[in-house]
Structure formats: C-alpha cells, structure tokens
Amino acid sequence: MEETRIIAFAFESPFSLEAHFGNRYALYSVPTRDYLLIRLKAGGAPRIRAPLNVCLVIDRSGSMEGEPLEYTKKACAYVVDLLEPQDVLSIVAFAEDVNVIMPPRKVVNKELIKTHIMRLEVGDTTNLYDGLMVGGNQVKSLPLSNYTNRVLLFTDGEPTTGIKDYPTITQLAGSLRESGIKVTALGFGLEYNEELLVGIAKRGGGNYYYISRPELIQEVFRREMESLLTVAARNPKVKVRLSRWVRARDVLGYDAEYKGRDVEVQLVDLERGASISLLMELELEPRPAGTYRIARVEVESDDIKDKLAEDVVVDFVEDVALIQEGVNEIVKREWEAKQTARSIEKTLMAMKTQAISTAAAVAELERTKIFLREQGRLEEAQEVEQAIESLKKGTSLEAEKTLVGTIYKMDIGKKKEEAK
C-alpha cells in the first residue's frame, strides 16, 4: 500500500505540491538509498495572469533570406496580436551587428509595432551572443514588478562572429535567469547547434523548440506565447531541508545548490494544466527503529504569499517483507521516465557517432515510443515518432534536433496533465 501526502491550499494558490518517497519503509540497520519525488501541479482553471515583459531576439543573418524571414515577421506580428496594452514588448535583430528594432514599450499601438517588424532585413553573419545580451538588456531596462520577464531567442545557425564559445553563451543565459529573466530558445532549420540552444534554454530556465520548416514558425511562436500567457507559477524554487542522518546524493536533470543540509533547486515556470516533477536521490543512515521525518519540502513562487511546505516521513523497520510492500509506484514510474531520457540520449549519441545503423536506431526508438505511451507521456511519444519518421526519410539531423528537445523536456520534468 503506497502512501501519498498531498497538501491542500487556500483558493488563491495557483498550484499544489506533492511529496513522495520511494518507499514508506526503510530497514533501520543498514544504509538506504531511494528517491524523493517532488511534484508541482497547476490547475487548469483560468486566472488573472501577470503582465509580460518580452523581448523578441531575431536572427536576420543571410541564411534567413526569403521565406524564413517572411514567416518570422508574420510570427512576430502574431505575437503582437496576442499581447494586451499592459504588456511590454521589445524587438532586437542580429546578424554581424545588433539592432534594437523597437525599445521596450507598452503594446498600445499594435499597427505601429508591426510596421517596425516589417522593416527587418537580412544581414550576413550570426552574432548570437551580442543579440542575446542586448535582448536581455531591453528587458532589464524596465525593472517592472510583478511582470513575467522572457527573452525569445530565434536563430537558424551557429554563432559565426562575436563570442562563439558554448560556455560563455550559456553563462549569459544563466546570468539573465539570475536577474529574473528567462530565456527560451527556438531553432529553425538544420544548421543551428541544438546542444547550444538546449544549453541556453536549460541555463536560462525557458523552453526549447525545433522548427523544421518556415511555415511552422508561427505555430511554434504561438505555443510559446500560449505558455507565457498561462503561467501559474513564476520562478518556483524548491528547498529541501534534510533531517539528521540524511544526505542528498543527486538531483536528476537539474543543477542544485547545496547549503549544509539544505538543497535548493530553481525550477522552470509552470503553466496551467501542467506539472513539474523533481527527483532527488537520498541516502538514509541507520538509526533505531521508529518513525522519522527525513525531510521537509518547501516551495516558494512569485505567485504565492507564503511558502508551501510538507514533511516527508519514513518508518524504519526490521521486517524486510515490509520493504517490498512499501514501494511507491508513483516514484517508480518517474524514475523509469528519467531512465527513458537516458536511453534516448544513448541512442542519440550512437546516431551522432554512427555507432549504430539507422535500422537499429529506429528499433530502439520504437521501443522507447511504446514505453512512453504506456506511461501516458503522449507528447514525448509523438516527438519520438517524428524522429523515427525523419530517420526513415534519411534526415538524421532532423531526428537529432527533435530528440534533443525530448530529452530536455523529460529532464526538467514538465508534463501536460491529462484532462479529468
């Protein structure tokens, strides 16, 4: 019998917190390793959203000439139509140099803003670092309270001028996040560096998208804006206060900050109708038999006044049979999902190094797709199916970019909840 501890909140709370340990029992006489699952769930009901402070950072290098740039303009104009007068928008374009097409302003005169967008013209090379830096500075220049701050970086190529090294660019995204600005990375076509863009999204706390064709640019911009317009928890942070004789060994998929017996993890924003799951591996030292609190989970967010908290309790026993009975299936399934992400990553690396044939890669991914469907992860299963179809068509680069996004999504633990 598994034990689930769920917190009930006042009506103003936009999300709930669940804390599950991998087993309700542990042997008192030997060290125990297991996983603590922390899950935030946002309801699907509409609520008053925070206004947005968004900067569109658009690649206008020479490879964007023609349809790609025209569809990008339409996508940017679509973003304008979705925004309200209280929202703030700025637009930056980069090629070999960086231009502020429009400084931050309230979205009041939409037709004027669209006129600025239509002036975008292609340049030559790709100065991605400076484009991202200038875009972040636009959002920073208006330090508005209670706003959702986001940079949307759109590119179709690797950095070819300015600062080009991976660590410096991703560090910039991390510093923007520390200042309260999340960075979403949108990659178009087959020439951009997917590892770099995923690194930007991960350090920047935003989303990652792969856009295969020009006509899909507007649809992906729509998905990102829908995410921004339905944010239920901004800048959620989890703090796990570990009790004596308990040690954190790892936090899967996230960078954690360790402060004595406290472990802090900054999560990505959570949208309505979605959840975020965090897995932390703990080691429990032996102790006298009895019931002990092993951790206290606290969550804070820009959208709640007080921290949400829950104690995690384990019964330390002598009976080995109880261990088998006490397995928490919810934690087990989440751990299996993390292992699936590692399996996809292994297949991806084998594809990149040509260590396996296309047929073998397809067979591995077919098994992964079936497992994801069984787990109810239909969005990820669909992405794996898209990668399989790309491999069958001989477009392995397209498959790689799709799978990188699937791995990232599973690592950060974000999932759309099924409608009840």
C-alpha positions in Angstrom: 0.0 0.0 0.0 1.6 3.3 -1.1 1.2 6.5 1.0 0.6 9.7 -0.8 0.8 13.0 1.0 -0.8 15.9 -0.7 -1.2 19.4 0.6 -4.5 21.3 0.4 -4.2 25.1 -0.2 -6.3 28.1 0.0 -8.2 29.1 -3.1 -5.7 31.8 -4.1 -2.9 29.2 -4.5 -2.4 28.5 -8.3 -0.7 25.2 -7.8 -0.4 22.3 -5.4 2.6 20.3 -4.0 3.0 16.6 -3.6 5.9 14.9 -1.8 6.5 11.2 -2.3 9.4 9.0 -1.1 10.3 5.9 -3.0 9.3 3.6 -0.1 7.2 4.2 3.1 9.6 1.8 4.9 13.4 1.5 5.3 15.5 -1.0 7.2 16.7 0.6 10.4 20.0 -1.3 10.5 21.6 -0.6 7.1 22.0 2.5 4.8 19.1 3.0 2.4 19.2 4.8 -0.9 16.0 5.9 -2.6 14.3 8.8 -4.4 12.3 11.7 -3.2 9.7 12.9 -5.8 8.6 16.5 -5.6 5.8 17.4 -7.9 4.0 20.8 -8.5 0.7 20.7 -10.3 -1.1 23.7 -11.7 -4.9 23.6 -12.1 -6.5 24.2 -15.5 -8.9 27.0 -14.5 -8.2 30.4 -16.0 -6.8 33.1 -13.6 -5.7 36.7 -13.9 -2.2 36.5 -15.5 0.8 38.6 -14.7 1.6 41.1 -17.5 4.5 40.2 -19.8 7.8 42.0 -20.5 9.1 40.2 -23.6 11.9 40.7 -26.0 12.0 39.1 -29.4 15.6 38.4 -30.4 15.6 37.6 -34.1 18.3 36.1 -36.2 18.5 38.1 -39.5 21.6 36.5 -40.9 21.9 35.9 -44.6 20.5 32.3 -44.4 17.2 33.8 -43.3 16.6 35.5 -46.6 13.3 34.8 -48.3 10.6 32.6 -46.8 12.2 32.1 -43.4 12.4 35.9 -42.6 8.9 36.5 -44.1 7.4 33.8 -41.9 9.3 35.1 -38.9 7.8 38.6 -39.5 4.3 37.1 -39.6 5.1 35.2 -36.3 6.3 38.3 -34.6 3.2 40.2 -35.8 1.1 37.3 -34.4 2.8 37.8 -31.0 1.8 41.4 -31.1 -1.8 40.5 -31.6 -1.8 38.2 -28.6 -0.5 40.9 -26.2 -2.5 43.3 -24.2 -1.9 47.1 -23.5 -0.4 46.3 -20.1 2.2 44.1 -21.7 5.7 45.3 -22.7 7.4 44.3 -25.9 10.9 45.0 -27.4 12.5 43.7 -30.6 16.1 43.1 -31.3 17.6 41.7 -34.6 21.1 40.4 -35.0 23.4 39.5 -37.9 27.0 40.6 -37.9 25.8 43.5 -35.8 22.9 44.0 -33.4 20.0 46.4 -33.9 17.3 47.4 -31.5 14.3 47.4 -33.8 12.0 48.6 -31.1 12.9 49.5 -27.5 10.6 48.4 -24.7 7.1 49.8 -24.9 3.6 49.0 -23.9 1.6 47.2 -26.6 -0.8 50.0 -27.3 -0.4 50.9 -31.0 -0.2 47.4 -32.5 -0.1 48.6 -36.1 2.9 50.8 -35.4 4.8 47.9 -33.8 4.0 45.7 -36.8 5.5 48.4 -39.0 8.7 48.2 -37.1 8.7 44.4 -37.5 8.2 44.6 -41.3 11.4 46.7 -41.6 13.5 43.6 -40.7 16.1 42.9 -43.5 18.7 40.2 -43.8 22.4 40.8 -43.0 25.4 38.5 -43.2 26.9 36.6 -40.3 25.5 35.5 -36.9 26.4 37.4 -33.7 24.2 35.4 -31.4 25.9 36.3 -28.1 25.5 40.1 -28.6 22.0 39.6 -29.8 21.1 37.7 -26.6 22.9 40.2 -24.4 21.2 43.3 -26.0 17.8 41.5 -25.8 18.3 40.8 -22.1 19.3 44.4 -21.6 16.0 45.6 -23.1 14.0 43.6 -20.6 16.3 44.8 -17.7 15.9 48.4 -18.7 12.3 48.4 -17.4 12.5 46.7 -14.0 8.7 46.2 -13.6 7.4 44.5 -10.6 5.0 41.5 -10.9 5.8 41.0 -14.6 6.8 37.8 -16.3 10.1 38.5 -18.0 11.2 36.5 -21.0 13.6 36.6 -23.9 12.6 34.7 -27.0 15.8 33.9 -29.0 15.2 32.7 -32.6 18.1 31.5 -34.8 18.8 29.3 -37.7 22.5 29.0 -37.4 25.6 28.7 -35.2 27.4 31.8 -33.9 29.9 32.9 -36.6 31.0 36.2 -35.3 31.5 37.8 -31.9 31.7 35.5 -28.9 31.2 31.9 -30.1 32.1 29.5 -27.3 29.4 27.5 -25.7 30.2 28.1 -22.0 30.2 31.9 -22.3 26.9 32.0 -24.2 25.1 29.6 -21.9 26.6 31.5 -18.9 25.0 34.7 -20.3 21.6 32.9 -20.3 22.2 31.8 -16.7 23.0 35.3 -15.6 19.8 36.6 -17.2 17.9 34.0 -15.3 19.5 35.1 -12.1 18.3 38.6 -12.8 14.7 37.3 -13.2 14.7 37.0 -17.0 14.0 33.5 -18.5 15.4 32.7 -22.0 13.5 30.5 -24.5 15.5 29.1 -27.5 13.8 28.5 -30.8 16.0 26.8 -33.5 15.0 26.8 -37.2 16.2 24.5 -39.9 19.1 22.1 -39.8 22.1 24.3 -39.4 21.8 25.6 -35.8 23.6 23.9 -32.9 20.9 22.1 -30.9 23.3 21.4 -28.0 23.9 25.1 -27.7 20.3 26.1 -27.8 19.3 23.4 -25.3 22.1 24.7 -23.1 20.7 28.2 -23.4 17.2 27.0 -22.5 18.4 25.0 -19.6 20.6 27.7 -18.1 18.1 30.3 -19.0 15.1 28.5 -17.4 13.0 28.7 -20.6 11.8 26.3 -23.3 13.4 24.8 -26.3 11.8 24.3 -29.7 12.9 22.8 -33.0 11.2 24.3 -36.1 11.8 22.2 -39.2 10.0 24.3 -41.9 9.3 28.0 -42.4 5.5 27.6 -42.4 5.8 26.2 -38.8 7.5 29.3 -37.3 4.2 31.0 -36.4 2.8 27.8 -34.9 5.8 27.4 -32.6 5.7 31.1 -31.6 2.0 30.5 -30.8 2.9 27.6 -28.5 5.5 29.6 -26.6 3.1 32.6 -26.2 0.4 30.2 -25.0 2.8 29.0 -22.4 3.6 32.6 -21.3 0.0 33.6 -21.2 -1.0 30.7 -18.9 1.9 30.8 -16.4 0.6 29.7 -13.0 3.9 29.6 -11.0 6.6 32.1 -11.8 10.2 31.3 -10.6 9.2 28.4 -8.4 12.0 27.4 -6.1 12.2 24.1 -4.1 14.1 23.9 -0.8 14.6 20.5 0.8 15.6 20.7 4.4 17.2 17.3 5.2 17.0 15.8 8.7 19.9 14.4 10.6 21.4 11.1 9.2 20.1 12.0 5.7 22.3 13.1 2.7 21.4 14.2 -0.8 23.4 12.3 -3.4 21.9 13.8 -6.7 19.1 15.9 -8.2 18.2 14.4 -11.6 18.0 16.8 -14.5 18.7 20.0 -12.5 21.6 21.9 -11.1 21.1 22.1 -7.3 22.7 24.4 -4.7 23.8 22.6 -1.5 23.9 24.6 1.7 24.7 22.3 4.6 21.7 20.0 5.0 19.6 22.2 2.7 19.2 21.6 -1.0 17.8 24.3 -3.3 16.6 23.9 -6.9 15.2 26.6 -9.2 12.5 25.2 -11.4 11.2 26.4 -14.7 7.9 28.3 -14.8 4.8 26.2 -14.6 1.7 26.7 -16.9 -1.9 26.0 -16.2 -2.8 22.3 -16.7 0.8 21.2 -16.4 3.1 19.7 -13.7 6.8 19.7 -12.9 8.4 16.7 -11.3 11.8 16.7 -9.5 13.6 13.6 -8.4 16.3 13.7 -5.7 18.3 10.7 -4.6 18.7 10.5 -0.8 20.8 8.3 1.4 19.4 7.4 4.8 21.8 6.3 7.5 20.9 3.5 10.0 19.1 4.5 13.2 16.9 3.0 15.9 13.6 1.5 14.6 10.7 4.0 14.6 9.1 6.7 12.5 11.2 9.7 11.4 10.9 12.8 9.4 13.6 12.6 6.8 13.0 15.9 5.0 10.8 19.0 4.9 10.0 20.2 1.4 9.3 23.9 0.9 8.2 25.7 -2.3 8.1 29.4 -2.9 7.0 31.3 -6.1 6.3 34.8 -7.2 2.6 33.9 -7.3 2.1 32.9 -3.7 2.4 34.9 -0.5 3.7 32.1 1.8 5.9 29.1 1.3 4.1 25.8 0.8 5.6 23.0 2.9 5.3 19.3 3.5 7.1 16.8 5.8 8.4 13.5 4.3 8.1 10.7 6.9 9.6 7.2 6.7 9.1 4.2 9.0 12.4 2.5 9.9 11.6 -1.2 10.5 13.2 -4.7 11.0 10.9 -6.6 8.7 12.4 -7.0 5.2 9.0 -8.0 3.8 7.6 -4.6 4.5 10.1 -3.0 2.2 8.7 -4.9 -0.8 5.1 -3.9 0.2 6.0 -0.2 0.7 7.3 0.6 -2.8 5.7 3.9 -4.1 4.6 3.3 -7.7 4.4 7.0 -8.4 8.1 7.4 -7.7 9.0 4.3 -9.5 7.3 5.5 -12.7 9.0 8.8 -12.5 12.4 7.1 -12.1 11.6 5.0 -15.1 10.9 8.1 -17.1 14.3 9.5 -16.2 15.9 6.3 -17.3 14.0 6.6 -20.6 15.5 10.0 -21.2 19.0 8.5 -20.6 18.1 5.7 -23.1 17.1 8.3 -25.7 20.3 10.2 -25.0 22.4 7.0 -25.5 20.6 6.3 -28.8 21.2 9.8 -29.9 24.9 9.7 -29.2 25.2 6.4 -31.0 23.5 8.0 -34.0 25.8 11.0 -34.0 28.9 8.9 -33.8 27.5 6.4 -36.3 28.0 3.6 -33.8 24.6 2.1 -34.7 22.8 1.7 -38.0 19.6 3.7 -38.9 17.6 0.5 -38.6 19.0 -0.2 -35.1 18.2 3.4 -34.1 14.7 3.1 -35.4 14.2 -0.2 -33.5 15.5 1.4 -30.2 13.2 4.4 -30.6 10.2 2.3 -31.4 10.6 0.5 -28.1 11.0 3.9 -26.4 7.9 5.2 -28.0 5.8 2.3 -26.8 7.0 2.8 -23.2 6.3 6.5 -23.3 2.7 5.8 -24.5 2.3 3.2 -21.7 3.4 5.9 -19.2 0.9 8.4 -20.6 3.6 10.7 -21.9 1.9 11.2 -25.3 3.6 14.4 -26.3 7.1 12.9 -25.9 5.9 9.7 -27.7 4.8 11.8 -30.6 8.2 13.6 -30.7 9.9 10.2 -30.8 7.6 9.1 -33.6 8.6 12.3 -35.5 12.2 11.4 -35.1 11.6 7.9 -36.3 9.9 9.2 -39.5 12.8 11.6 -40.0 15.3 8.7 -39.8 13.3 6.6 -42.3 13.4 9.6 -44.7 17.2 9.8 -44.3 17.1 13.2 -42.4 19.1 12.2 -39.3 19.9 15.8 -38.4 16.1 16.5 -38.1 15.8 13.4 -35.9 18.6 14.6 -33.7 17.2 18.0 -33.1 13.8 16.6 -32.2 15.3 14.1 -29.8 17.4 16.7 -28.0 14.2 18.6 -27.2 12.5 15.4 -25.9 15.4 14.7 -23.6 15.4 18.3 -22.3 11.6 18.2 -21.6 11.9 14.9 -19.7 15.0 16.1 -17.7 13.2 19.2 -16.4 10.1 17.0 -15.6 7.5 19.2 -17.2 4.4 17.4 -18.4 0.9 18.4 -19.6 -1.6 16.9 -17.2 -4.4 14.8 -18.7 -7.9 16.4 -18.5 -10.1 14.8 -15.9 
